[in-house]
């Protein structure tokens, strides 16, 4: 059963080496993510599932120790999912196997900040084309995998909040993001399950499928939510919340 969840944004700029010190606007988001992860640790789960956006619909499963990299952003920083603190500056990985998508790589980096060692970790990647009903079913299945399950759920809201945003300005973005903030802050499962997948794609929302997986996992959990952060630096909506 799901006993706790941390909801965090996943822009690679959260990683200081990627930001190169040029993203102080995200300091508050980093602090909120750390607070959310503290809720997970306090829940003492038997298993932690890291759920985030992926390129394919999925679900794609990544075992503990799976590698990710921020080398595409010009920095020699690699991460490993839930293992040995997570962060690995140095030579590029050489073994074969699926590399963590960027959202799960950011999640691995967030876990490395806390030195997570409380429970076994597994990564689940879900893409924007995974239908809501399959997200819900996946969430129910994940919640049943251990006696006490916690989730770190990663994803961003719209990328269309300003003229300089990656998706340019779309007047639908701000109200859509406001609804996401309310739903995540209140642990409103019905509102999350009802998110419009087509509109989410048009607004370049990466978190829709992960949030709907969370909603499915929490159906029988009776968790309460707390909104820890909501803002749109660089025209992209970022939300952090904790459920317990």
Buried (B, 14 or more C-beta within 10 A) or exposed (E): BBBBBBBBBBBBBBBBBBBEEEBEBBEBBBEBBBBBBEBBBBBEBBBBBBBBBBEEBBBBEBBBBBBBBBEEBEBEBBBBBBBEBBBBEEEEBEEEEBBBBBBBBBBBBBBBBBEBEBBBBBBBBBBBEBEBEBBBEBBBEBBEEBEBBBBBBBBBBBBBBBEEBEBBEBEEBBEBBEBBBBBBBBBBBEBBBEBBBEBBEBBBBBBBBBBBBBBBBBBEBEBEBBBBBBBBBBBBBBBBBBBB
